[in-house]
């Protein structure tokens, strides 16, 4: 019985390296319809998050063609505008500043074989800018801080003088003890 067990064990061990040569099955390939989540970017642009409807994974294909069309107040229109992949991650697309301030109805579509369509309302606003820095508000205490340097320098000088006095006293005591 031990010989039979040993043969089966060796056969099993011989098969394991051969499994590495077995052709891999394709991973669940992405494709098919898309889900497009469309929103304003807080200013005059539009952002889109594109995911596959089948599994919810983000679209990784950088050549996906997403097209934006919009209708604004007073009959204003925009489009077709091709959206570009964003640096924010896979599946994110941006339009850049293409809308005039106001309310817009935005429609984003993608063609076959990855068909998708989304429509949303966007309130475009003028981009906000940060106010310029004010030198008087940069200091937390609201005043001149140069005095702190003088205090630090005086403390260092006083510490050095005390240390020198102690060393001199120690030397004088040592010379007095050993004439």
Backbone as a ProteinNet text record, in pm:
[ID]
protein_1_A
[PRIMARY]
XXXXXXXXXXXXXXXXXXXXXXXXXXXXXXXXXXXXXXXXXXXXXXXXXXXXXXXXXXXXXXXXXXXXXXXXXXXXXXXXXXXXXXXXXXXXXXXXXXXXXXXXXXXXXXXXXXXXXXXXXXXXXXXXXXXXXXXXXXXXXXXXXXXXXXXXXXXXXXXXXXXXXXXXXXXXXXXXXXX
[TERTIARY]
80.9	0	85.9	197.8	280	334.2	364	415.8	307.5	184.5	73.1	50.8	54.7	37.8	147.9	270.8	384.6	371.8	325.3	306.3	199.7	90.6	-16.2	32.9	109.4	162.6	256.6	344.2	435.9	361.5	256.6	176.4	107.7	55.3	-10.3	90.2	208.5	311.1	359.3	357.2	398	293.5	167.7	60.2	56.6	95.8	86.1	159.8	285.1	350.4	279.6	214.9	144.1	21.9	-34.8	-150.6	-114.9	10.8	53.9	46.7	53.2	47.1	-96.1	-191.2	-332.6	-372.4	-438	-474.6	-571.9	-544.4	-629	-760.1	-865.7	-996.4	-998.6	-1062.1	-1064.7	-1138	-1083.2	-1151.9	-1283.9	-1373.7	-1503.9	-1482	-1490.8	-1461.3	-1565.7	-1516.7	-1607.2	-1662.4	-1777.4	-1838.9	-1987	-2051.4	-2194.8	-2233.1	-2358.3	-2411.1	-2339.1	-2346.1	-2282.1	-2385.9	-2346.2	-2422	-2340.9	-2403.2	-2335.4	-2394.1	-2310.6	-2351.7	-2298.5	-2389.4	-2352.7	-2380.5	-2288.1	-2306	-2227.4	-2263.9	-2186.9	-2059	-1957.8	-1831.2	-1820.7	-1931.3	-1930.6	-1904.2	-1869.8	-1845	-1919.4	-1848	-1912.8	-1878.5	-1845.6	-1812.7	-1900.9	-1879.6	-1957.6	-1860.9	-1893.4	-1815.5	-1905.8	-1845.3	-1919.8	-1839.8	-1909.3	-1849.5	-1914.8	-1833.7	-1883.7	-1847.7	-1949.5	-1929	-2005.5	-1960.1	-2029.9	-2155.4	-2266.2	-2394	-2391.4	-2319.8	-2316.9	-2254.5	-2139.8	-2071	-2035.8	-2064.2	-2039	-1894.7	-1806.3	-1665.9	-1650.5	-1554.3	-1532.8	-1478.1	-1512.6	-1463.6	-1315.8	-1234.3	-1089.4	-1041.8	-1125.4	-1087.4	-1078.4	-959	-939.1	-988.8	-1036.1	-1083.7	-1235.7	-1300.5	-1446.1	-1492.5	-1592.2	-1639.6	-1769	-1757.2	-1874.5	-1901.4	-2028.5	-2064.5	-2167.7	-2144.2	-2230.9	-2307.8	-2437.1	-2522	-2600.7	-2627	-2699.5	-2791.6	-2896.4	-2991	-3003.6	-2983.3	-2988.1	-3106.5	-3114.8	-3221.9	-3217.5	-3333.4	-3339.7	-3306.4	-3309.2	-3284.3	-3137.9	-3049.1	-2906.4	-2879.5	-2786.9	-2749.5	-2597.7	-2553.5	-2412.6	-2401.4	-2299.4	-2273.9	-2288.5	-2245.5	-2187.9	-2044.2	-2013.9	-1881.1	-1831.4	-1716.1	-1658.8	-1588.9	-1622.3	-1562.9	-1429.7	-1337.8	-1203.4	-1186.1	-1106.1	-1077.7	-1010.8	-1047.6	-994.3	-882.4	-797.5	-690.2	-740.3	-868.4	-923.6	-932.9	-919.4	-925.4	-995.3	-1000.7	-1064.4	-1213.7	-1266.2	-1409.6	-1456.9	-1366.7	-1406.5	-1373.8	-1470.3	-1456.4	-1499.5	-1436.7	-1470.5	-1485.9	-1562.8	-1584	-1495	-1448.3	-1381.4	-1487.5	-1448.7	-1546.5	-1618	-1734.4	-1806	-1943.5	-1994.4	-2128.7	-2123.7	-2223.2	-2241.1	-2317.8	-2298.7	-2373.5	-2524.1	-2590.1	-2735.6	-2773.7	-2902.5	-2953.2	-2947.5	-2900.8	-2883.5	-2942	-2996.1	-3031.4	-2922.6	-2850.4	-2735.6	-2770	-2735.5	-2751.4	-2614.5	-2572.3	-2445.4	-2477.6	-2417.9	-2441.7	-2309.4	-2314	-2200.1	-2253.7	-2178.1	-2226.3	-2210.1	-2267.8	-2249	-2102.1	-2046.3	-2105.4	-2124.8	-2086.7	-2103.1	-2204.8	-2326.7	-2430	-2465.4	-2491	-2534.9	-2588.8	-2679.5	-2737.1	-2778.3	-2749.2	-2790.4	-2830.6	-2931.3	-2977.6	-2988.8	-2944.1	-2949.8	-2960	-2996.9	-3002	-2874.2	-2812.9	-2689.5	-2709.3	-2667.9	-2670.3	-2527.4	-2492.9	-2356.4	-2337.9	-2221.9	-2190	-2053.4	-2030.7	-1899.4	-1802.5	-1687.4	-1587.3	-1542	-1532	-1487.8	-1336.3	-1277.7	-1133.3	-1107.8	-999.9	-962.7	-915.4	-945.3	-896.9	-745.5	-681.6	-535.5	-494.8	-380.9	-338.1	-308.5	-348.7	-327.7	-217.7	-113.1	2.5	-36.5	-133.8	-169.6	-247.1	-312	-387.6	-307.9	-183.8	-102	-51.7	-31.9	19.5	-95.9	-80.1	-187	-213	-107.6	-127.3	-159.9	-158	-198.1	-92.8	29.9	130.8	267.3	363.7	501.6	561.7	629.5	685.7	836.8	897.6	1042.7	1091.5	1012.7	1054	1086.9	1020.5	1047.5	1191.8	1246.6	1385.7	1480.7	1449.8	1534.1	1531.3	1414.6	1403.8	1483.4	1471.9	1545.8	1696.5	1741.7	1884.8	1935	1856.6	1895.7	1904.5	1810.8	1812.9	1936.5	1971.7	2090.9	2216.6	2224	2339.1	2351.4	2241.1	2241.9	2284.9	2234.5	2273.1	2421.2	2475.3	2618.2	2701.7	2662.5	2736	2734.1	2618.2	2609	2699.2	2697.5	2781.9	2929.6	2972.4	3111.8	3150.1	3058.8	3086.7	3103.4	3019	3030.3	3160.8	3201.4	3327.5	3444.4	3441.7	3549.9	3555.6	3441.6	3436.5	3492.2	3455.2	3503	3655.2	3711.6	3857.2	3929.4	3870.3	3932.7	3933.7	3827.4	3818.1	3918.3	3931.3	4024.9	4168.5	4204.7	4339.8	4368.9	4264.8	4284.3	4305.3	4239.6	4252	4384.9	4442.1	4566.7	4668.5	4738	4832	4956.1
-119.1	0	126.4	132.8	252	278.3	176	196.4	259.2	212	266.5	413.8	444.2	581.9	672.6	622.8	699.1	728.3	628.4	649.3	756.4	751.1	851.4	992	997.6	1126.1	1183.9	1101	1147.5	1187.7	1114.4	1149.3	1285.1	1305	1432.2	1547	1525	1629.1	1657	1558.7	1577.9	1657.7	1647.5	1717.2	1865.8	1901.8	2041	2137.7	2112.6	2207.1	2215.4	2107.9	2110.3	2201.6	2221.1	2309.9	2453.9	2490.3	2625.8	2648.6	2541.5	2553.8	2557.1	2531.1	2529.2	2669.9	2682.3	2817.2	2882.2	3008.7	3081.4	3119	3107.3	3151.5	3303.5	3367.3	3513.5	3561.9	3668.3	3727	3782.7	3803.7	3851.5	3978.6	3963.5	4073.9	4183	4305.2	4418	4447.5	4502.3	4540.6	4558.7	4596.3	4613.4	4753.4	4768.2	4900.7	4964.9	5097.5	5174.3	5244.2	5271.9	5360.6	5488.4	5600.7	5729.2	5816.5	5854.3	5944.6	6082.5	6175.9	6308.7	6411.2	6506.2	6613.2	6734.9	6848.9	6969.9	6962.6	7039.3	7037.2	7148.6	7218.5	7328.1	7462	7461.6	7586	7577.6	7584.4	7584.9	7461.3	7352.5	7228.5	7114.2	6999.1	6878.4	6763.8	6677.8	6556.5	6435.9	6326.2	6202.5	6087.6	5998.6	5873.7	5762.9	5687.5	5581.4	5445.2	5361.2	5224.9	5127.9	5002	4900.3	4857.6	4850.9	4815.8	4673.7	4585.4	4443.5	4419.3	4483.6	4452.7	4575.1	4696.2	4817	4862.1	4793.8	4834.9	4961.8	5048.2	5169.9	5136.8	5220.9	5205	5238.8	5145.1	5166.3	5205.1	5190.1	5217.7	5368.7	5417.7	5561.1	5612.8	5526.8	5573.8	5572.8	5557.2	5560.7	5698.8	5702.3	5829.9	5870.7	5965.2	6021.5	6159.2	6185.8	6311.1	6383.7	6514.2	6598.8	6694.1	6707.1	6807.9	6873.6	7003.8	7071.6	7179.2	7204.7	7311.3	7396.5	7526.8	7616.7	7709.5	7795	7894.4	7985.7	8024.5	8115.8	8051.5	7917	7848.5	7830.8	7860	7839.7	7690.9	7657.8	7517.4	7504.9	7384.6	7352.1	7208.7	7183.9	7046.1	7028.5	6915.8	6805.1	6835.6	6801.1	6818.1	6681.7	6640.7	6512.1	6530.4	6443.3	6450.4	6377.4	6431.9	6376.2	6299.9	6192.1	6121.9	6217.2	6204	6290	6219.3	6295.3	6238.4	6192.6	6206	6170.1	6019.7	5941.7	5796.9	5734.6	5602.8	5531.7	5559.6	5579.4	5598.3	5740.6	5836.8	5975.5	6056.7	6139	6222.4	6364.4	6463.3	6602.9	6678.9	6786.8	6870.1	6992	7034.6	7162.9	7271.2	7397.2	7506.1	7534.7	7472.7	7487.5	7552.5	7563.2	7616.9	7762.9	7837.6	7972.8	7960.7	8053.1	8044.2	8039.1	7956.5	7939.3	7793	7765.4	7628.5	7561.6	7436.2	7360.2	7220.8	7168.3	7026.9	6962.7	6869	6806.4	6662	6621.4	6483.3	6433	6319.8	6257.8	6120.6	6089.3	5960.4	5895.1	5763.3	5687	5591.7	5571.2	5488	5338.4	5256.9	5111.4	5081	4979.4	4865.7	4891	5011.1	5044.5	5157	5128	5230.8	5273.9	5402.4	5458.4	5597.4	5639	5773	5818.2	5945.6	6003	6147.5	6191.2	6329.3	6382.6	6507.5	6567.7	6719	6781.2	6927	6974.8	7078.1	7134.2	7283.3	7333.9	7477	7528.4	7582.6	7630.9	7765.4	7781.5	7905.2	7954.6	8083	8140.8	8077.2	8037.1	7973.1	8069.8	8019.7	8100.9	8096.8	8207.2	8212.1	8249.1	8200.4	8231	8375.6	8444.8	8582.1	8583.2	8691.9	8697	8698.4	8640.5	8639	8780.5	8809.3	8939.3	8925.2	9004.1	8991.3	9010.6	9095.9	9120.6	9004.2	8922.6	8810.4	8681.6	8684.5	8563.6	8528.3	8627.2	8600.6	8564.6	8460.1	8412.6	8509	8576	8664.2	8806.8	8830.9	8960.5	9069	9038	9141.8	9098.9	9184.8	9161.6	9052.6	8955.8	8843.8	8852.1	8964.2	8974.9	8972.6	9017.1	9019.7	8880	8778.9	8641.5	8601.4	8649.1	8619.5	8684.3	8805.5	8874.2	8800.3	8755.1	8681.2	8551.3	8479.8	8354.9	8380.4	8485.3	8517.9	8554.2	8631.7	8670.1	8546.3	8451.6	8329.8	8246.5	8237.1	8160.2	8227.7	8361.4	8434.3	8418.2	8430.2	8414.1	8272.5	8172.8	8033.7	8011.4	8072.1	8058	8123.6	8243.2	8312.1	8232	8173.1	8092.5	7970	7905	7787.2	7823.1	7937	7979.8	8012.1	8075.1	8107.3	7980.7	7881.6	7755.8	7683.5	7685	7621	7693.5	7825.3	7902.4	7874.7	7868.2	7839.4	7701.2	7604.3	7467.1	7461.5	7532	7533.2	7599.9	7708.8	7778.3	7689.8	7616.3	7527.4	7412.8	7361.2	7252	7297.3	7419	7470.7	7497.1	7537.6	7564.2	7432.6	7328.4	7197.6	7130.9	7155.9	7092.9	7203.1	7257.7	7366.8	7324.3
0	0	0	70.6	65.3	-74.7	-153.4	-288.9	-376.9	-364.3	-442.8	-405.7	-276.3	-228.9	-284.3	-284	-332.8	-481.5	-562	-706.6	-731.4	-657.1	-676.6	-637.4	-530.8	-488.7	-594.2	-649.4	-753.3	-880.1	-916	-1033.5	-1012.3	-892.6	-863.5	-869.4	-815.4	-818.1	-960.2	-1047	-1185.4	-1263.1	-1225.2	-1296.3	-1260.7	-1140.1	-1095.2	-1188.1	-1228.8	-1321.1	-1456.3	-1498.8	-1626.9	-1621.6	-1502.2	-1489.2	-1523.6	-1505.1	-1540.1	-1690.3	-1768.7	-1913.9	-1966.3	-1881.5	-1921.9	-1965.9	-2080	-2125.3	-2027.4	-1996.7	-1902.2	-1969.2	-1895.4	-1945.1	-1938.9	-2034.7	-2030.8	-1905.9	-1847.2	-1732.4	-1781.2	-1690.2	-1734.5	-1815.1	-1944.2	-2034.5	-2017.6	-2016.3	-2006	-2143.4	-2144	-2269.4	-2248.9	-2354.8	-2347.8	-2304	-2265.5	-2232.4	-2113.3	-2110.2	-2003.4	-1917.1	-1794.7	-1707.1	-1699.6	-1733.1	-1733.5	-1623.3	-1526.3	-1419.1	-1454.2	-1482.8	-1530.5	-1421.1	-1403.5	-1305	-1348.5	-1292.3	-1313.9	-1232	-1272.7	-1200.1	-1096.7	-1071.7	-975.8	-1039.9	-1166.8	-1239.3	-1372.9	-1484.2	-1615.8	-1697.6	-1630.4	-1699.8	-1653.9	-1717.7	-1688.8	-1665.7	-1569.7	-1545.2	-1565.3	-1608.7	-1631.4	-1572.1	-1503.1	-1455.1	-1536.8	-1609.9	-1696.9	-1638.2	-1617.3	-1567.8	-1656.5	-1657.1	-1734	-1658.3	-1728.9	-1667.7	-1611.9	-1679	-1643.3	-1506.4	-1478.1	-1352.4	-1268.7	-1316.5	-1238.9	-1236.5	-1309.9	-1312.9	-1397	-1360.4	-1439.1	-1577.7	-1673.3	-1809.7	-1811.1	-1855.8	-1858.7	-1997.5	-2096.3	-2234.1	-2255.7	-2286.3	-2303	-2437.7	-2525.6	-2655.3	-2663.1	-2549.1	-2546	-2591.8	-2677.4	-2731.9	-2663.5	-2570	-2503.5	-2563.2	-2597.1	-2662.2	-2576.8	-2554.4	-2473.5	-2562.5	-2537.3	-2599.8	-2487.8	-2501.7	-2395.9	-2448	-2369.6	-2398.7	-2273.2	-2289	-2174.9	-2179.9	-2078.5	-2070.3	-2192.7	-2240	-2353	-2486.2	-2495.3	-2620.5	-2656.2	-2562.5	-2589.9	-2605.1	-2695.7	-2715.2	-2717.8	-2689.6	-2698.4	-2746.6	-2825.8	-2867.9	-3015.9	-3061	-2984.7	-2940.6	-2815.6	-2757.9	-2715.7	-2766.2	-2725.4	-2591.7	-2495.8	-2362.7	-2360.8	-2284.9	-2275.6	-2144.3	-2145.2	-2020	-1920.9	-1795.1	-1690.3	-1616.5	-1550.5	-1469.2	-1333.1	-1305.1	-1174.9	-1154.4	-1258.5	-1244.9	-1363.2	-1362.6	-1473	-1473.3	-1591.4	-1607.9	-1585.1	-1562.5	-1542.8	-1667.1	-1708.4	-1827.1	-1792.8	-1856.6	-1831	-1961.5	-1952.4	-2071	-2071.6	-1955.3	-1946.5	-1938.2	-1935.1	-1921.1	-2053.1	-2073.7	-2200.6	-2186	-2063.9	-2043.4	-2000.7	-2041.3	-1989.8	-1857.9	-1765	-1639.3	-1662.8	-1584.3	-1595.7	-1582.9	-1602.2	-1592.8	-1729.2	-1730.5	-1853.9	-1838.7	-1948.8	-1958.1	-2042.1	-1980.5	-2045.3	-2080.2	-2202.7	-2247.8	-2291.9	-2233.9	-2272.3	-2329.8	-2444.9	-2510.3	-2546	-2557.9	-2609.7	-2714.6	-2824.7	-2933.9	-2905.6	-2991.5	-2985.6	-3006.9	-2957.7	-2888.1	-2738.5	-2691.4	-2550.5	-2537.3	-2579	-2580.7	-2439.3	-2427.1	-2300.6	-2323.7	-2235.9	-2248	-2109.2	-2079.3	-1951.8	-1974.9	-1899.3	-1906.8	-1765.2	-1746.2	-1613.6	-1625	-1514.3	-1504.6	-1436.8	-1493	-1438.4	-1420.3	-1304.5	-1277.2	-1288	-1405.2	-1428.5	-1360.4	-1297.9	-1225.4	-1267.3	-1246.4	-1272	-1173.7	-1222.9	-1137.5	-1029.1	-908.4	-796	-786.2	-745.4	-723.8	-578.7	-527.2	-389.5	-381.4	-270.6	-258.5	-245.5	-288.7	-277.5	-130.8	-100.3	39.3	87.5	210.4	271.5	375.7	363.4	452.3	598.3	626	765.4	826.4	745.7	801.1	801.8	746.2	744.9	884.1	969.7	1104.8	1195.3	1268.5	1356.5	1472.7	1521.2	1635.2	1591.2	1461	1409.6	1425.1	1470.1	1489.4	1440.7	1475	1436.5	1525	1465.4	1542	1554.4	1514.2	1522.6	1666.7	1761.6	1901.6	1952.6	1894.5	1938	1908.9	1797.4	1763.2	1863.4	1905.4	2004.2	2137.8	2178.1	2304.2	2294.6	2182.6	2165.3	2166.5	2098.6	2095.8	2235.4	2311.2	2447.6	2536.8	2522.6	2603.1	2571.5	2445.9	2407.1	2462.3	2450.6	2502.4	2654.7	2726.4	2871.4	2909.7	2839.4	2866.5	2844	2739.2	2709.9	2819.7	2866.1	2972.3	3102.8	3136.1	3257.6	3246.4	3130	3110.1	3122.3	3064.3	3073.7	3218.5	3292.9	3433	3515.6	3489.5	3564.3	3531.6	3404.1	3365.9	3432.4	3432.8	3494.9	3644.8	3709.6	3853.2	3883.3	3798.3	3817.6	3801.4	3703.2	3681.8	3799.3	3846.5	3959.4	4083.3	4104.4	4219.5	4201.9	4081	4055.8	4077.9	4037.4	4056.6	4204.3	4275.7	4419.4	4495.5	4454.9	4522.6	4488.9	4373.4	4329	4296.4	4396.7	4368.5	4302.3
[MASK]
+++++++++++++++++++++++++++++++++++++++++++++++++++++++++++++++++++++++++++++++++++++++++++++++++++++++++++++++++++++++++++++++++++++++++++++++++++++++++++++++++++++++++++++++++++

